[in-house]
């Protein structure tokens, strides 16, 4: 059987070239920490990595949205608690006025205190959120609650889009002042308080009856505030849950990305050492065989 010198050189050259290329690839992977240097190295894996990167970008947006929405809902919850405390105090004052045991001057004092409570409620309703916009209104300079000066109030409609927190999911991070003070039958809690405060301060002979009549409205207002606060709390809890799910998904993608693209450094170092040893051995063997005089006669 004849052995071709040219074939020997060609085959050995191919083997050494392949080993050299693999050694260079391993050195690059170790240096960069990545198994894939260009998309053409592994098109399928590169496509997976591109999809992961897209989901990471979406996740970052959702995370920011949830942080903002969560802060807005936390602030709304805190302010509603303050409004509830003020309205509870108003109920105490109305209850006291309804007993009819106070003197005219004492009723005026109660009326003045109710007036102060009313001012606090309007101030809380018109508070700005963390972005400098009305917390219970709509973006812009218009207040959430406007005192019309005739015993009535105007409530600015909330015109804020829901906040996206996941694919196909969003949450309303705002509340309207109207929902805080307007009952389902159209009764206005603030207007009721103003009427009572005025009756007490002007020594209206029907002020006791007015106080009695206001108690049910105030209690309904407190009940409605409780419902609104429960709704705000439920939305906040939903955001907390979605944040946990988002973090889990982020962790899973990070682990998958690492498996797809990160170099196993210890394994790569061992393989590189083996490859360099084999390459050196092949080069040494080739050099010795090429120098054998008998080699020239093998055709």
C-alpha positions as CSV (number, residue, x, y, z in Angstrom):
1,X,0.0,0.0,0.0
2,X,1.5,3.3,-1.1
3,X,1.5,6.3,1.2
4,X,1.5,9.7,-0.6
5,X,3.9,12.3,0.9
6,X,1.6,15.1,-0.2
7,X,-1.4,13.4,1.5
8,X,0.6,13.0,4.7
9,X,1.5,16.7,4.7
10,X,-2.1,17.7,3.8
11,X,-3.7,15.6,6.5
12,X,-1.3,16.6,9.2
13,X,-1.6,20.2,8.2
14,X,-5.4,20.0,8.5
15,X,-5.2,18.4,11.9
16,X,-2.7,21.0,13.2
17,X,-4.8,23.9,11.6
18,X,-8.0,22.6,13.3
19,X,-6.3,22.2,16.6
20,X,-4.7,25.7,16.3
21,X,-8.1,27.2,15.5
22,X,-9.8,25.4,18.4
23,X,-7.0,26.6,20.7
24,X,-7.5,30.2,19.6
25,X,-11.2,29.9,20.0
26,X,-10.8,28.6,23.5
27,X,-8.4,31.4,24.3
28,X,-10.9,34.0,23.1
29,X,-13.7,32.3,25.1
30,X,-11.6,32.4,28.2
31,X,-10.6,36.0,27.7
32,X,-14.1,37.3,27.0
33,X,-16.0,34.8,29.2
34,X,-18.4,34.3,26.2
35,X,-18.8,31.2,24.1
36,X,-20.3,33.2,21.2
37,X,-18.4,36.0,19.7
38,X,-20.5,36.7,16.6
39,X,-24.1,35.7,15.7
40,X,-22.8,33.5,12.9
41,X,-21.0,31.3,15.5
42,X,-24.3,29.9,16.6
43,X,-27.4,31.4,14.8
44,X,-29.9,29.5,16.8
45,X,-28.4,30.4,20.2
46,X,-28.0,34.0,19.0
47,X,-31.7,34.2,18.2
48,X,-32.5,32.9,21.7
49,X,-30.2,35.5,23.2
50,X,-31.8,38.3,21.2
51,X,-35.2,37.3,22.4
52,X,-33.9,37.3,26.0
53,X,-32.5,40.8,25.5
54,X,-35.9,41.9,24.2
55,X,-37.6,40.5,27.3
56,X,-35.0,42.1,29.6
57,X,-35.7,45.5,28.0
58,X,-39.5,45.1,28.5
59,X,-38.9,43.9,32.0
60,X,-36.9,47.1,32.8
61,X,-39.8,49.2,31.6
62,X,-42.4,47.3,33.6
63,X,-40.2,47.5,36.7
64,X,-40.0,51.3,36.4
65,X,-43.8,51.5,35.8
66,X,-44.5,49.4,38.8
67,X,-42.2,51.4,41.0
68,X,-44.0,54.6,40.0
69,X,-47.4,53.1,40.2
70,X,-46.6,51.6,43.6
71,X,-45.4,55.0,44.9
72,X,-48.5,56.7,43.7
73,X,-50.8,54.1,45.3
74,X,-48.8,54.3,48.6
75,X,-49.2,58.1,48.6
76,X,-52.9,57.8,47.8
77,X,-53.4,55.3,50.6
78,X,-51.6,57.6,53.1
79,X,-53.6,60.6,52.1
80,X,-56.9,58.7,52.2
81,X,-56.0,57.7,55.8
82,X,-55.6,61.4,56.7
83,X,-58.9,62.3,55.0
84,X,-60.6,59.5,56.9
85,X,-59.2,60.8,60.2
86,X,-60.4,64.3,59.4
87,X,-63.9,63.1,58.4
88,X,-64.1,61.0,61.5
89,X,-63.4,64.1,63.5
90,X,-66.1,65.9,61.6
91,X,-68.5,63.2,62.6
92,X,-67.5,63.7,66.2
93,X,-68.2,67.4,65.9
94,X,-71.5,66.8,64.2
95,X,-72.5,64.3,66.9
96,X,-71.7,66.9,69.5
97,X,-73.8,69.5,67.7
98,X,-76.7,67.1,67.3
99,X,-77.1,66.7,71.1
100,X,-78.5,70.3,71.4
101,X,-76.9,70.8,74.8
102,X,-74.3,73.5,73.7
103,X,-74.7,77.2,74.1
104,X,-74.8,79.5,71.0
105,X,-71.1,80.4,71.5
106,X,-70.2,76.7,71.8
107,X,-72.1,75.9,68.6
108,X,-70.2,78.7,66.8
109,X,-66.9,77.1,68.0
110,X,-68.0,73.8,66.7
111,X,-69.0,75.4,63.4
112,X,-65.6,77.1,63.1
113,X,-63.8,73.8,63.8
114,X,-65.9,72.1,61.2
115,X,-64.9,74.9,58.8
116,X,-61.3,74.1,59.6
117,X,-61.8,70.4,59.0
118,X,-63.5,71.2,55.7
119,X,-60.4,73.3,54.7
120,X,-58.2,70.4,55.6
121,X,-60.2,67.9,53.5
122,X,-60.1,70.2,50.5
123,X,-56.3,70.7,51.0
124,X,-55.7,67.0,51.2
125,X,-57.9,66.3,48.1
126,X,-55.8,68.9,46.2
127,X,-52.4,67.5,47.3
128,X,-49.9,66.9,44.5
129,X,-48.3,63.5,43.8
130,X,-44.6,62.6,43.6
131,X,-44.6,63.9,40.1
132,X,-45.9,67.3,41.0
133,X,-49.4,66.6,39.6
134,X,-52.8,66.4,41.3
135,X,-52.9,63.1,43.2
136,X,-56.7,62.8,42.9
137,X,-57.1,64.8,39.7
138,X,-55.6,64.9,36.2
139,X,-52.3,66.2,34.9
140,X,-52.2,70.0,34.6
141,X,-52.8,73.0,36.9
142,X,-56.5,72.3,37.5
143,X,-57.2,71.4,41.1
144,X,-59.0,68.2,41.9
145,X,-61.6,70.0,44.0
146,X,-62.8,73.5,43.4
147,X,-64.9,75.4,45.9
148,X,-67.5,77.2,43.8
149,X,-68.2,79.6,46.7
150,X,-72.0,78.9,46.6
151,X,-72.0,75.8,48.8
152,X,-71.2,73.5,45.9
153,X,-67.9,71.9,44.7
154,X,-66.6,70.9,41.3
155,X,-64.5,67.7,41.0
156,X,-62.0,67.5,38.1
157,X,-62.5,64.2,36.3
158,X,-59.4,61.9,36.4
159,X,-57.9,61.5,32.9
160,X,-54.9,59.3,33.4
161,X,-54.1,56.2,31.4
162,X,-53.6,52.9,33.3
163,X,-50.0,51.9,33.8
164,X,-48.7,48.8,32.0
165,X,-47.1,46.4,34.5
166,X,-46.8,43.2,32.3
167,X,-47.8,41.9,28.9
168,X,-51.5,42.5,28.6
169,X,-51.8,43.8,32.2
170,X,-52.1,47.3,33.6
171,X,-53.2,49.0,36.8
172,X,-54.9,52.3,37.5
173,X,-52.5,54.2,39.9
174,X,-54.8,57.1,40.6
175,X,-58.2,57.9,42.3
176,X,-60.6,60.7,41.7
177,X,-61.5,63.3,44.3
178,X,-65.1,62.8,43.3
179,X,-65.0,59.2,44.3
180,X,-63.7,60.3,47.7
181,X,-66.5,62.8,48.5
182,X,-69.5,62.1,46.2
183,X,-71.8,59.3,47.3
184,X,-73.5,57.0,44.8
185,X,-76.8,58.9,45.2
186,X,-75.1,62.2,44.2
187,X,-74.9,63.6,47.8
188,X,-71.7,65.6,48.3
189,X,-70.0,65.1,51.7
190,X,-68.1,68.3,51.5
191,X,-71.2,70.3,50.7
192,X,-73.0,68.7,53.6
193,X,-70.1,69.7,56.0
194,X,-70.2,73.2,54.7
195,X,-73.9,73.5,55.2
196,X,-73.6,72.3,58.8
197,X,-70.6,74.6,59.6
198,X,-72.5,77.6,58.3
199,X,-75.6,76.7,60.2
200,X,-73.7,76.4,63.4
201,X,-71.7,79.6,62.9
202,X,-74.8,81.7,62.1
203,X,-76.8,80.3,65.0
204,X,-79.4,78.8,62.7
205,X,-82.3,77.6,64.9
206,X,-82.4,74.4,62.8
207,X,-78.7,73.7,63.2
208,X,-79.4,70.8,65.6
209,X,-81.6,69.1,62.9
210,X,-79.0,69.9,60.3
211,X,-76.4,68.2,62.5
212,X,-78.6,65.1,62.9
213,X,-79.3,65.0,59.2
214,X,-75.6,65.2,58.3
215,X,-74.6,62.2,60.5
216,X,-75.8,59.6,58.0
217,X,-74.2,61.3,55.1
218,X,-70.9,61.6,57.0
219,X,-71.0,57.9,57.9
220,X,-71.7,56.9,54.3
221,X,-68.8,59.1,53.3
222,X,-66.6,57.2,55.8
223,X,-67.8,53.9,54.4
224,X,-67.1,55.0,50.9
225,X,-63.6,56.1,51.9
226,X,-63.1,52.6,53.3
227,X,-64.1,51.0,50.0
228,X,-61.7,53.3,48.0
229,X,-58.9,52.6,50.4
230,X,-59.5,48.9,50.0
231,X,-59.4,49.2,46.3
232,X,-56.1,51.2,46.4
233,X,-54.6,48.5,48.8
234,X,-55.7,45.7,46.4
235,X,-54.0,47.4,43.5
236,X,-50.9,47.9,45.6
237,X,-50.9,44.2,46.5
238,X,-51.3,43.3,42.9
239,X,-48.2,45.4,42.0
240,X,-46.2,43.7,44.8
241,X,-47.2,40.3,43.5
242,X,-46.3,41.3,39.9
243,X,-42.9,42.6,41.1
244,X,-42.1,39.2,42.6
245,X,-43.1,37.4,39.4
246,X,-41.0,39.8,37.4
247,X,-38.0,39.2,39.6
248,X,-38.4,35.4,39.3
249,X,-38.7,35.7,35.5
250,X,-35.6,38.0,35.4
251,X,-33.6,35.4,37.5
252,X,-34.7,32.6,35.2
253,X,-33.6,34.5,32.1
254,X,-30.3,35.4,33.6
255,X,-29.6,31.7,34.3
256,X,-30.7,30.7,30.8
257,X,-28.5,33.4,29.3
258,X,-25.6,32.3,31.3
259,X,-26.0,28.7,30.1
260,X,-26.3,29.8,26.5
261,X,-23.4,32.3,26.3
262,X,-21.1,32.1,29.3
263,X,-17.9,30.1,29.1
264,X,-17.3,27.4,31.5
265,X,-13.9,28.7,32.4
266,X,-12.5,25.6,34.3
267,X,-13.6,23.3,31.5
268,X,-12.3,25.6,28.8
269,X,-8.9,25.9,30.5
270,X,-8.6,22.1,30.8
271,X,-9.6,21.6,27.1
272,X,-7.1,24.3,26.0
273,X,-4.3,22.7,27.9
274,X,-5.1,19.3,26.3
275,X,-5.4,20.9,22.9
276,X,-2.0,22.7,23.2
277,X,-0.4,19.5,24.4
278,X,-1.8,17.5,21.5
279,X,-0.8,20.2,19.1
280,X,2.8,20.2,20.4
281,X,2.9,16.5,20.2
282,X,1.6,16.5,16.6
283,X,4.1,19.1,15.6
284,X,6.9,17.2,17.1
285,X,5.9,13.9,15.5
286,X,5.4,15.6,12.1
287,X,8.9,17.2,12.4
288,X,10.6,13.9,13.1
289,X,8.7,11.9,10.4
290,X,9.5,14.6,7.9
291,X,13.2,14.3,8.6
292,X,13.4,10.4,8.1
293,X,15.4,9.6,5.0
294,X,13.2,6.5,4.5
295,X,10.3,8.8,4.2
296,X,11.5,9.9,0.7
297,X,11.1,6.3,-0.6
298,X,7.6,5.8,0.6
299,X,5.4,6.6,-2.3
